Amino acid sequence: MNISKEAVLAECNLVSKGTLMETLNIEVIDYGSDFLTAKMPVTSKVYQPDGVLHGGATAALAESVGSFAAHIFVDTEEFFVRGIEITANHLKSVKEGFIYAKATFLHKGRTTQLLDIKVTDDNGNLISVCKLSTISLPKKK
């Protein structure tokens, strides 16, 4: 079955209603054969006390986009996907604008997946480098 890019993006954003993704205003904005991209606004809602983007909010964006990518590129008719580990290296502070997380696969196995997630700002500066491990487990019949 061939699903349009617009349908994939709409479905990702629809299932985010009432979740952490909606709370953080995370929006899935682009999708291709081997990547998924989402964005999140940087406002005081995602600041740490000293007025810059909280690393936990960045990690939430990275895990969200990586998990969506795993769900899209793994057979979810037969399996459910869960994140099992995330790492984040924060390289630069951000105070305003948007951050963008682009997830690509480093490994797309039948049972485990490893995604590379680069987080950038409005000017394309690298903000964080994240890795997300996911696992695909069979759905019980």
FIDOVO-428121 format. One record per atom (N, C-alpha, C): z, x, y; residue number from 1. Coordinates in pm, 1 decimal. Example, Ala and Ser with C-alpha at 12.3 -4.5 7.8 and 13.67 -1.06 7.14 Angstrom:
% FIDOVO-428121
<rec <780.0, 1319.0, -569.0>, 1> <rec <780.0, 1230.0, -450.0>, 1> <rec <780.0, 1320.0, -330.0>, 1> <rec <708.0, 1285.0, -225.0>, 2> <rec <714.0, 1367.0, -106.0>, 2> <rec <787.0, 1290.0, 3.0>, 2> 
//
This chain:
% FIDOVO-428121
<rec <0.0, 84.0, -117.1>, 1> <rec <0.0, 0.0, 0.0>, 1> <rec <0.0, 89.1, 124.1>, 1> <rec <-85.9, 59.0, 219.3>, 2> <rec <-97.1, 136.7, 341.0>, 2> <rec <-33.7, 58.0, 456.1>, 2> <rec <76.6, 107.2, 507.9>, 3> <rec <148.8, 40.2, 615.0>, 3> <rec <119.4, 113.8, 744.9>, 3> <rec <97.5, 39.5, 852.0>, 4> <rec <63.2, 101.5, 979.7>, 4> <rec <182.2, 176.3, 1039.8>, 4> <rec <148.5, 271.8, 1122.9>, 5> <rec <250.3, 348.2, 1195.6>, 5> <rec <339.7, 254.7, 1276.4>, 5> <rec <278.9, 158.1, 1343.8>, 6> <rec <354.8, 63.1, 1426.2>, 6> <rec <452.3, -16.7, 1341.5>, 6> <rec <410.7, -55.5, 1220.6>, 7> <rec <498.3, -132.5, 1131.6>, 7> <rec <617.2, -49.0, 1085.0>, 7> <rec <592.5, 77.5, 1054.3>, 8> <rec <700.7, 166.3, 1012.3>, 8> <rec <802.6, 181.8, 1125.7>, 8> <rec <754.2, 208.3, 1246.9>, 9> <rec <844.0, 225.4, 1362.4>, 9> <rec <921.5, 97.6, 1390.3>, 9> <rec <853.6, -15.5, 1386.4>, 10> <rec <919.6, -143.9, 1413.1>, 10> <rec <1028.0, -171.5, 1309.7>, 10> <rec <1000.0, -144.4, 1183.2>, 11> <rec <1098.5, -168.6, 1077.3>, 11> <rec <1220.0, -78.4, 1094.1>, 11> <rec <1198.3, 49.4, 1123.9>, 12> <rec <1310.8, 141.6, 1146.5>, 12> <rec <1400.1, 91.1, 1258.9>, 12> <rec <1338.8, 50.9, 1368.4>, 13> <rec <1417.5, 6.1, 1483.1>, 13> <rec <1482.6, -129.8, 1458.4>, 13> <rec <1419.9, -215.5, 1379.1>, 14> <rec <1478.1, -345.9, 1347.5>, 14> <rec <1604.1, -331.5, 1263.4>, 14> <rec <1600.2, -246.6, 1161.1>, 15> <rec <1717.5, -232.2, 1074.0>, 15> <rec <1832.2, -158.0, 1143.9>, 15> <rec <1807.7, -101.5, 1260.1>, 16> <rec <1912.7, -32.4, 1336.1>, 16> <rec <2001.8, -128.4, 1413.7>, 16> <rec <1961.8, -252.4, 1425.3>, 17> <rec <2040.6, -350.7, 1500.9>, 17> <rec <2180.2, -363.5, 1440.1>, 17> <rec <2281.4, -359.6, 1525.8>, 18> <rec <2419.4, -376.0, 1481.4>, 18> <rec <2477.8, -254.5, 1411.9>, 18> <rec <2413.9, -137.4, 1426.8>, 19> <rec <2460.5, -15.4, 1360.5>, 19> <rec <2493.8, 91.9, 1464.8>, 19> <rec <2535.7, 207.1, 1416.0>, 20> <rec <2561.6, 320.4, 1504.5>, 20> <rec <2437.0, 356.6, 1584.3>, 20> <rec <2320.3, 343.8, 1521.5>, 21> <rec <2196.2, 377.3, 1592.0>, 21> <rec <2179.0, 289.9, 1715.8>, 21> <rec <2212.2, 162.7, 1705.7>, 22> <rec <2202.9, 75.7, 1822.7>, 22> <rec <2309.0, 113.5, 1926.2>, 22> <rec <2430.0, 144.3, 1879.1>, 23> <rec <2538.1, 183.9, 1969.9>, 23> <rec <2498.9, 306.0, 2052.9>, 23> <rec <2431.2, 401.9, 1989.4>, 24> <rec <2390.7, 525.1, 2058.1>, 24> <rec <2252.4, 514.3, 2122.0>, 24> <rec <2190.4, 396.5, 2112.7>, 25> <rec <2055.9, 373.1, 2167.9>, 25> <rec <1951.1, 466.3, 2108.0>, 25> <rec <1963.3, 492.6, 1979.0>, 26> <rec <1865.5, 574.9, 1908.6>, 26> <rec <1744.2, 488.5, 1877.7>, 26> <rec <1626.5, 541.6, 1910.0>, 27> <rec <1501.5, 470.6, 1886.4>, 27> <rec <1404.9, 561.6, 1811.4>, 27> <rec <1351.4, 511.9, 1700.9>, 28> <rec <1249.1, 585.7, 1627.5>, 28> <rec <1118.7, 568.3, 1703.4>, 28> <rec <1054.7, 681.1, 1739.5>, 29> <rec <939.0, 672.7, 1830.5>, 29> <rec <807.9, 726.6, 1774.8>, 29> <rec <813.0, 805.6, 1665.8>, 30> <rec <687.5, 858.7, 1613.3>, 30> <rec <704.0, 886.2, 1465.1>, 30> <rec <589.4, 880.6, 1396.2>, 31> <rec <588.0, 894.2, 1252.6>, 31> <rec <451.5, 946.1, 1211.3>, 31> <rec <451.7, 1037.4, 1116.0>, 32> <rec <326.6, 1088.1, 1062.6>, 32> <rec <340.5, 1113.4, 914.5>, 32> <rec <243.8, 1178.2, 855.7>, 33> <rec <243.4, 1197.3, 711.0>, 33> <rec <357.4, 1284.9, 660.7>, 33> <rec <415.6, 1366.5, 748.7>, 34> <rec <521.7, 1456.2, 704.1>, 34> <rec <635.8, 1470.6, 805.1>, 34> <rec <650.2, 1375.7, 896.7>, 35> <rec <758.3, 1385.7, 995.8>, 35> <rec <798.4, 1248.0, 1047.1>, 35> <rec <914.8, 1244.3, 1108.4>, 36> <rec <963.2, 1125.5, 1178.9>, 36> <rec <1038.7, 1176.2, 1300.7>, 36> <rec <1020.2, 1109.4, 1415.3>, 37> <rec <1085.3, 1149.5, 1539.6>, 37> <rec <1160.2, 1031.6, 1599.7>, 37> <rec <1279.8, 1060.8, 1652.4>, 38> <rec <1359.6, 960.4, 1721.6>, 38> <rec <1412.0, 1021.2, 1850.9>, 38> <rec <1452.7, 933.7, 1944.0>, 39> <rec <1509.6, 982.7, 2069.4>, 39> <rec <1640.5, 910.0, 2097.9>, 39> <rec <1722.3, 973.1, 2183.1>, 40> <rec <1850.5, 916.3, 2224.2>, 40> <rec <1874.8, 954.7, 2369.6>, 40> <rec <1917.2, 858.4, 2452.5>, 41> <rec <1948.3, 894.4, 2590.6>, 41> <rec <2078.6, 973.9, 2599.5>, 41> <rec <2080.3, 1067.5, 2692.7>, 42> <rec <2201.6, 1145.4, 2719.2>, 42> <rec <2265.9, 1086.9, 2844.2>, 42> <rec <2374.7, 1015.5, 2823.1>, 43> <rec <2452.7, 953.0, 2930.5>, 43> <rec <2599.3, 983.7, 2905.2>, 43> <rec <2685.0, 938.5, 2993.8>, 44> <rec <2828.7, 961.8, 2976.9>, 44> <rec <2881.2, 900.6, 2847.3>, 44> <rec <2809.9, 804.1, 2790.3>, 45> <rec <2850.5, 740.8, 2664.9>, 45> <rec <2851.6, 840.5, 2548.6>, 45> <rec <2771.8, 947.6, 2557.2>, 46> <rec <2765.7, 1046.7, 2449.5>, 46> <rec <2814.5, 1184.3, 2495.3>, 46> <rec <2891.4, 1186.9, 2604.5>, 47> <rec <2946.6, 1313.2, 2654.9>, 47> <rec <3073.9, 1351.4, 2580.3>, 47> <rec <3099.6, 1480.9, 2578.9>, 48> <rec <3232.6, 1529.1, 2547.7>, 48> <rec <3309.3, 1533.1, 2680.4>, 48> <rec <3440.3, 1556.2, 2679.1>, 49> <rec <3518.6, 1545.4, 2802.6>, 49> <rec <3470.8, 1630.5, 2919.3>, 49> <rec <3401.9, 1742.7, 2894.8>, 50> <rec <3359.3, 1825.8, 3008.2>, 50> <rec <3221.6, 1788.9, 3062.3>, 50> <rec <3169.6, 1672.8, 3023.1>, 51> <rec <3049.4, 1620.4, 3087.5>, 51> <rec <2915.8, 1666.7, 3033.6>, 51> <rec <2911.6, 1712.1, 2908.4>, 52> <rec <2783.7, 1747.2, 2843.6>, 52> <rec <2774.4, 1672.9, 2710.6>, 52> <rec <2654.3, 1671.3, 2656.6>, 53> <rec <2627.9, 1603.4, 2530.5>, 53> <rec <2722.6, 1650.0, 2420.6>, 53> <rec <2782.7, 1555.6, 2352.0>, 54> <rec <2874.5, 1582.4, 2240.8>, 54> <rec <2793.8, 1622.2, 2117.8>, 54> <rec <2834.1, 1729.4, 2052.4>, 55> <rec <2765.2, 1773.7, 1931.7>, 55> <rec <2766.1, 1669.5, 1820.7>, 55> <rec <2870.8, 1588.1, 1815.2>, 56> <rec <2876.4, 1482.2, 1714.3>, 56> <rec <2769.7, 1376.5, 1735.9>, 56> <rec <2739.2, 1348.2, 1861.7>, 57> <rec <2632.1, 1252.4, 1892.2>, 57> <rec <2497.4, 1311.6, 1852.5>, 57> <rec <2480.0, 1441.4, 1875.8>, 58> <rec <2357.2, 1509.0, 1834.4>, 58> <rec <2344.2, 1504.2, 1682.7>, 58> <rec <2453.1, 1529.0, 1612.9>, 59> <rec <2451.3, 1524.6, 1466.0>, 59> <rec <2421.5, 1383.3, 1416.0>, 59> <rec <2474.0, 1282.7, 1485.8>, 60> <rec <2445.5, 1143.4, 1446.9>, 60> <rec <2296.6, 1113.0, 1463.4>, 60> <rec <2235.9, 1161.5, 1570.6>, 61> <rec <2091.5, 1144.0, 1589.5>, 61> <rec <2015.5, 1214.9, 1477.5>, 61> <rec <2053.3, 1338.2, 1447.8>, 62> <rec <1984.6, 1415.7, 1344.2>, 62> <rec <1998.2, 1348.7, 1207.9>, 62> <rec <2116.1, 1305.1, 1172.3>, 63> <rec <2134.2, 1240.5, 1042.6>, 63> <rec <2058.0, 1108.8, 1037.1>, 63> <rec <2054.3, 1036.8, 1147.1>, 64> <rec <1980.6, 910.4, 1150.2>, 64> <rec <1832.2, 932.2, 1126.8>, 64> <rec <1771.3, 1025.7, 1199.4>, 65> <rec <1627.3, 1047.3, 1183.8>, 65> <rec <1595.6, 1107.1, 1047.2>, 65> <rec <1680.9, 1195.5, 998.3>, 66> <rec <1658.7, 1252.5, 865.2>, 66> <rec <1672.1, 1149.1, 755.0>, 66> <rec <1770.6, 1062.0, 767.7>, 67> <rec <1789.4, 956.4, 667.3>, 67> <rec <1673.3, 858.2, 668.9>, 67> <rec <1626.7, 820.9, 788.6>, 68> <rec <1509.2, 733.9, 796.8>, 68> <rec <1388.9, 800.6, 729.3>, 68> <rec <1369.1, 929.9, 754.6>, 69> <rec <1256.7, 1000.6, 693.6>, 69> <rec <1267.9, 997.9, 541.4>, 69> <rec <1387.2, 1023.1, 490.1>, 70> <rec <1406.1, 1020.3, 345.0>, 70> <rec <1375.0, 881.4, 289.2>, 70> <rec <1419.2, 778.0, 359.1>, 71> <rec <1391.8, 640.9, 313.8>, 71> <rec <1242.5, 610.6, 314.8>, 71> <rec <1171.3, 662.1, 411.8>, 72> <rec <1027.8, 634.7, 422.1>, 72> <rec <948.2, 711.4, 317.1>, 72> <rec <984.7, 837.2, 292.9>, 73> <rec <904.7, 923.0, 207.3>, 73> <rec <951.8, 928.7, 61.9>, 73> <rec <1060.4, 857.7, 28.0>, 74> <rec <1111.6, 852.5, -108.7>, 74> <rec <1092.4, 709.2, -159.1>, 74> <rec <1068.5, 692.0, -287.5>, 75> <rec <1047.0, 558.7, -345.6>, 75> <rec <1177.3, 479.2, -346.3>, 75> <rec <1198.4, 397.2, -243.9>, 76> <rec <1322.9, 320.6, -233.8>, 76> <rec <1317.9, 190.1, -312.0>, 76> <rec <1207.5, 164.0, -379.5>, 77> <rec <1204.0, 50.1, -472.9>, 77> <rec <1290.0, 83.9, -594.6>, 77> <rec <1285.4, 208.6, -637.0>, 78> <rec <1356.6, 254.5, -756.3>, 78> <rec <1488.3, 326.2, -725.3>, 78> <rec <1497.5, 383.3, -604.8>, 79> <rec <1611.4, 468.2, -571.4>, 79> <rec <1674.8, 426.8, -438.5>, 79> <rec <1803.3, 459.1, -422.9>, 80> <rec <1864.4, 452.5, -290.8>, 80> <rec <1895.8, 595.0, -248.2>, 80> <rec <1892.3, 617.7, -118.8>, 81> <rec <1906.7, 752.8, -63.1>, 81> <rec <2035.2, 759.3, 17.9>, 81> <rec <2109.2, 868.3, 0.4>, 82> <rec <2229.8, 892.5, 78.5>, 82> <rec <2230.9, 1036.3, 127.7>, 82> <rec <2280.3, 1054.9, 249.4>, 83> <rec <2302.7, 1189.7, 299.3>, 83> <rec <2422.2, 1249.1, 228.2>, 83> <rec <2411.7, 1377.7, 192.7>, 84> <rec <2524.8, 1442.3, 125.3>, 84> <rec <2579.7, 1562.5, 202.1>, 84> <rec <2499.7, 1616.4, 294.5>, 85> <rec <2551.0, 1725.9, 377.8>, 85> <rec <2463.6, 1739.6, 500.7>, 85> <rec <2528.5, 1764.5, 614.0>, 86> <rec <2454.1, 1794.4, 736.5>, 86> <rec <2517.9, 1915.8, 802.8>, 86> <rec <2432.7, 2002.0, 855.5>, 87> <rec <2478.9, 2113.6, 937.2>, 87> <rec <2406.5, 2105.9, 1070.7>, 87> <rec <2473.9, 2152.9, 1173.3>, 88> <rec <2414.4, 2150.7, 1306.8>, 88> <rec <2454.6, 2277.4, 1380.9>, 88> <rec <2355.7, 2346.3, 1432.2>, 89> <rec <2379.2, 2460.3, 1519.4>, 89> <rec <2334.1, 2419.3, 1659.0>, 89> <rec <2430.3, 2411.2, 1750.3>, 90> <rec <2402.2, 2368.6, 1886.9>, 90> <rec <2374.7, 2492.1, 1971.9>, 90> <rec <2259.1, 2491.3, 2039.2>, 91> <rec <2212.5, 2609.7, 2109.4>, 91> <rec <2215.9, 2597.7, 2260.7>, 91> <rec <2211.1, 2475.0, 2310.6>, 92> <rec <2201.0, 2455.8, 2455.0>, 92> <rec <2267.5, 2323.7, 2492.4>, 92> <rec <2327.4, 2319.3, 2611.2>, 93> <rec <2391.3, 2196.6, 2661.3>, 93> <rec <2290.5, 2107.6, 2732.4>, 93> <rec <2318.3, 1978.0, 2730.4>, 94> <rec <2235.4, 1879.7, 2798.9>, 94> <rec <2328.0, 1783.3, 2872.3>, 94> <rec <2291.2, 1744.9, 2995.2>, 95> <rec <2371.2, 1651.9, 3074.8>, 95> <rec <2300.4, 1520.5, 3103.3>, 95> <rec <2166.8, 1518.6, 3093.7>, 96> <rec <2093.1, 1397.0, 3129.4>, 96> <rec <1957.7, 1394.3, 3060.2>, 96> <rec <1890.8, 1281.5, 3072.5>, 97> <rec <1758.4, 1265.8, 3013.2>, 97> <rec <1768.4, 1213.5, 2871.5>, 97> <rec <1676.8, 1260.4, 2787.7>, 98> <rec <1673.8, 1221.8, 2647.4>, 98> <rec <1675.5, 1346.8, 2561.5>, 98> <rec <1723.6, 1330.5, 2438.7>, 99> <rec <1702.6, 1432.2, 2337.0>, 99> <rec <1617.1, 1368.7, 2227.7>, 99> <rec <1537.6, 1454.0, 2162.8>, 100> <rec <1441.4, 1410.0, 2061.3>, 100> <rec <1469.3, 1486.2, 1932.9>, 100> <rec <1476.6, 1415.1, 1821.9>, 101> <rec <1499.3, 1478.0, 1692.3>, 101> <rec <1376.7, 1454.9, 1605.0>, 101> <rec <1319.0, 1564.3, 1556.4>, 102> <rec <1202.1, 1555.5, 1468.9>, 102> <rec <1241.8, 1609.3, 1331.8>, 102> <rec <1232.3, 1521.7, 1230.6>, 103> <rec <1269.4, 1557.8, 1094.2>, 103> <rec <1144.3, 1587.1, 1012.0>, 103> <rec <1145.9, 1700.7, 943.4>, 104> <rec <1039.9, 1736.4, 849.0>, 104> <rec <1107.3, 1785.2, 720.2>, 104> <rec <1037.0, 1770.1, 609.8>, 105> <rec <1093.0, 1810.7, 481.5>, 105> <rec <1072.9, 1959.8, 456.0>, 105> <rec <1180.2, 2023.1, 410.6>, 106> <rec <1171.8, 2157.7, 355.5>, 106> <rec <1157.2, 2148.2, 204.0>, 106> <rec <1215.3, 2041.9, 147.4>, 107> <rec <1208.1, 2016.3, 3.1>, 107> <rec <1210.3, 1865.6, -16.5>, 107> <rec <1115.2, 1816.4, -95.2>, 108> <rec <1109.2, 1672.8, -123.0>, 108> <rec <1108.6, 1653.9, -273.9>, 108> <rec <1224.9, 1674.0, -334.4>, 109> <rec <1237.5, 1660.0, -478.9>, 109> <rec <1262.5, 1515.6, -519.3>, 109> <rec <1255.3, 1492.4, -648.2>, 110> <rec <1278.4, 1358.2, -700.3>, 110> <rec <1424.6, 1317.2, -683.0>, 110> <rec <1516.4, 1413.5, -695.7>, 111> <rec <1659.1, 1382.8, -685.4>, 111> <rec <1718.5, 1426.0, -552.6>, 111> <rec <1684.4, 1545.4, -506.0>, 112> <rec <1740.1, 1593.3, -379.4>, 112> <rec <1628.8, 1624.7, -280.9>, 112> <rec <1664.0, 1610.2, -154.1>, 113> <rec <1571.0, 1639.3, -46.6>, 113> <rec <1644.7, 1723.9, 57.8>, 113> <rec <1570.8, 1810.0, 125.6>, 114> <rec <1626.8, 1890.6, 233.5>, 114> <rec <1535.3, 1875.2, 353.5>, 114> <rec <1594.7, 1832.6, 464.5>, 115> <rec <1516.9, 1810.1, 586.5>, 115> <rec <1560.5, 1906.6, 695.7>, 115> <rec <1461.2, 1954.6, 768.4>, 116> <rec <1481.5, 2037.6, 886.6>, 116> <rec <1467.0, 1945.7, 1006.7>, 116> <rec <1564.9, 1947.0, 1094.3>, 117> <rec <1562.4, 1858.5, 1210.9>, 117> <rec <1582.0, 1942.3, 1336.0>, 117> <rec <1479.6, 1943.9, 1418.6>, 118> <rec <1485.3, 2015.3, 1546.1>, 118> <rec <1514.0, 1913.7, 1655.5>, 118> <rec <1613.8, 1941.9, 1738.1>, 119> <rec <1650.0, 1855.0, 1850.1>, 119> <rec <1610.9, 1926.8, 1979.0>, 119> <rec <1531.2, 1858.9, 2060.6>, 120> <rec <1482.9, 1916.5, 2186.3>, 120> <rec <1516.3, 1822.6, 2302.2>, 120> <rec <1502.4, 1874.6, 2424.8>, 121> <rec <1524.3, 1791.9, 2543.6>, 121> <rec <1390.3, 1747.1, 2601.6>, 121> <rec <1395.3, 1683.2, 2717.6>, 122> <rec <1274.2, 1633.1, 2782.6>, 122> <rec <1171.3, 1741.4, 2811.9>, 122> <rec <1217.0, 1866.1, 2826.6>, 123> <rec <1126.6, 1977.5, 2858.1>, 123> <rec <1085.0, 2057.6, 2735.7>, 123> <rec <1121.6, 2008.6, 2617.3>, 124> <rec <1086.1, 2078.7, 2494.5>, 124> <rec <1177.5, 2194.2, 2458.4>, 124> <rec <1287.4, 2210.8, 2533.1>, 125> <rec <1382.8, 2317.1, 2501.5>, 125> <rec <1457.1, 2282.4, 2372.7>, 125> <rec <1477.8, 2381.2, 2286.7>, 126> <rec <1550.4, 2360.9, 2162.6>, 126> <rec <1699.3, 2346.9, 2193.2>, 126> <rec <1755.6, 2233.2, 2154.6>, 127> <rec <1896.8, 2202.7, 2181.3>, 127> <rec <1982.3, 2230.3, 2058.2>, 127> <rec <1936.6, 2183.7, 1942.5>, 128> <rec <2009.7, 2201.8, 1816.5>, 128> <rec <1910.9, 2214.6, 1701.7>, 128> <rec <1954.3, 2286.5, 1599.7>, 129> <rec <1881.0, 2297.2, 1474.4>, 129> <rec <1972.9, 2241.8, 1366.6>, 129> <rec <1924.3, 2141.5, 1295.0>, 130> <rec <2006.8, 2075.1, 1194.4>, 130> <rec <1936.0, 2076.8, 1059.8>, 130> <rec <2015.1, 2071.9, 954.9>, 131> <rec <1964.7, 2058.7, 818.5>, 131> <rec <2040.4, 1941.0, 756.5>, 131> <rec <1965.2, 1854.9, 687.4>, 132> <rec <2024.3, 1740.3, 620.3>, 132> <rec <1982.3, 1742.1, 474.7>, 132> <rec <2080.2, 1735.8, 385.1>, 133> <rec <2053.7, 1720.4, 242.1>, 133> <rec <2076.6, 1574.8, 206.3>, 133> <rec <1981.8, 1517.7, 130.9>, 134> <rec <1996.7, 1380.3, 82.6>, 134> <rec <1979.6, 1380.5, -68.6>, 134> <rec <2028.4, 1273.0, -128.5>, 135> <rec <2015.5, 1255.2, -272.3>, 135> <rec <1958.4, 1117.2, -299.1>, 135> <rec <1869.5, 1110.5, -396.1>, 136> <rec <1811.1, 983.6, -440.3>, 136> <rec <1873.0, 949.0, -575.1>, 136> <rec <1936.3, 834.0, -581.5>, 137> <rec <1999.9, 788.8, -703.7>, 137> <rec <1934.7, 659.4, -749.7>, 137> <rec <1920.9, 639.8, -880.5>, 138> <rec <1854.9, 518.6, -929.3>, 138> <rec <1935.1, 393.6, -892.8>, 138> <rec <1863.3, 290.3, -854.2>, 139> <rec <1927.3, 161.5, -829.1>, 139> <rec <1963.9, 101.2, -963.3>, 139> <rec <2080.0, 36.9, -968.2>, 140> <rec <2120.2, -30.4, -1092.2>, 140> <rec <2041.6, -159.9, -1105.3>, 140> <rec <1992.9, -183.3, -1222.3>, 141> <rec <1912.6, -303.7, -1247.9>, 141> <rec <1999.8, -421.3, -1280.1>, 141> 
//
